[in-house]
């Protein structure tokens, strides 16, 4: 193990390390801690200039209930859910199939199709902006959740295919050969042999895509406008415009908007990190 | 081949349908079709369409007018374009700092003490949060009237600086905000990489009296190469896609000094400065060409690796 395990070092360094850890963590998360504190302060603290001091009273419940009951926030959150969940399902369905095709079969254009997905995934998405917006307008899907979902599914399929294909490549190929010898049809091999083995990959992708799409801002601004279809990332900017300089409410709103992916991360941590670090070890 | 000598029992039936015979050749295309079609329509074709749109004068609604390379000629004389380009280079270079910073934190946290798992997840936290929120948080951190940065500078008797309002500091300020989640990402890559480092080699290194820096440089870092490659890829892509933070923190200002290409193209094509789709597409093409250098490099190294297997 590198660096030298702490247990094998001198007592003084052990103590230094143990006390350094929380200090480093607090410094690292200071920006977040500050908005968490902001979100439970009363309005009066900000007008009286008490930004960083102890809250003069705890108004957490008032602030958060304002966010939930007196603003468009719940609407935006719901939009985000209706955008994120179908995207996750769509991506996983499409990329399980493409990954299976590219991982199992050997045909001549295999590597080229794979590279098309990989390259498309790396493209700076601004180059897609004008044509995709135009396409969405022509389909009559501008400013709808469906329009956003369709694009997200297509774009994320690139990354997911890369992921699934590499995962399937690592499965024991003998299993598939054995099934073929038995005369099992290709579709049933996919459904009954490969798919059950892909559960960890499916879970990892689901959490990753959930986070990516929930946090997307660019496409939300390009393809939607207004409270009926915008997800919470775009909504928070209008929310902030509405409550300009109401720091306690802006903080509470931001925390609410940021919470779902955070919860997802803590619940599915193992899968999340497995997904992100795919390929980081050989 | 042993199979060739075996009689093909299925052939005797003579009833094999076309599907049965060609199943293995056709199946991959059936599995690929939905994904590939979607990807072509929404990703691959639009790249080429953007090239074509960049030769038009078009407001997105009326009839487009073909003007050849006029948009690119205008770009050549556009000072705002050069500011954006310069900032893009800054982003690319400074964003790479996330890689050593991530490695540093990973080395710091690669221990087995009680609660270290929780520490690791909390250090990773910033990456999970939306960039919109990160932007907001840092805007307040930099705020000249109450921001924590100026409070801290005050302790050292340094005057208040308005980071986001000052053309010289603004881009650095936004990049610093972007480095926060990006460092967390690189950290997690390296933590996973460090798990896979061969312990025998470390022991051998220790016997050869390699420690500290020399151990890190000669034994650890070479073994972390896959993690470094991925960290490099995601950081470059992140730097070139940077949009959210700029949009939230400064909206390109002051005086357009914090624009990057991706933001400038959005501004030209979709904001109150007028709907100049052609000009915006031309900027996007330039951004794409910069990215193409990296895409070619990434694909090439992946190709070498698949060949090497």
Interface residues (C-beta under 8 A of the other chain):
Chain A: X1 X2 X3 X5 X6 X7 X17 X18 X21 X24 X25 X28 X29 X30 X31 X32 X34 X35 X38 X49 X51 X52 X94 X95 X97 X98 X100 X101 X102 X104 X105 X107 X110 X111 X113 X115 X116 X117 X118 X119 X120 X122 X123 X124 X125 X126 X127 X128 X129 X130 X131 X132 X133 X134 X135 X150 X151 X153 X154 X155 X157 X158 X161 X180 X185 X186 X187 X190 X211 X214 X215 X217 X218 X221 X222 X233 X236 X237 X240 X247 X250 X254 X257 X258 X261 X262 X264 X265 X266 X269 X273 X276 X277 X279 X280 X281 X282
Chain B: X23 X24 X25 X27 X28 X29 X31 X32 X34 X35 X36 X38 X39 X41 X42 X43 X44 X45 X46 X47 X49 X50 X53 X60 X107 X108 X110 X111 X112 X113 X119 X121 X122 X123 X124 X125 X126 X128 X129 X130 X131 X132 X133 X134 X136 X137 X138 X140 X141 X146 X148 X151 X180 X185 X188 X189 X190 X192 X193 X194 X195 X196 X197 X199 X202 X215 X216 X219 X220 X226 X227 X230 X233 X237 X240 X241 X243 X244 X247 X248 X261 X262 X265 X266 X269 X270 X277 X280 X281 X284 X285 X287 X288 X291 X294 X295 X298 X299 X302 X303 X306
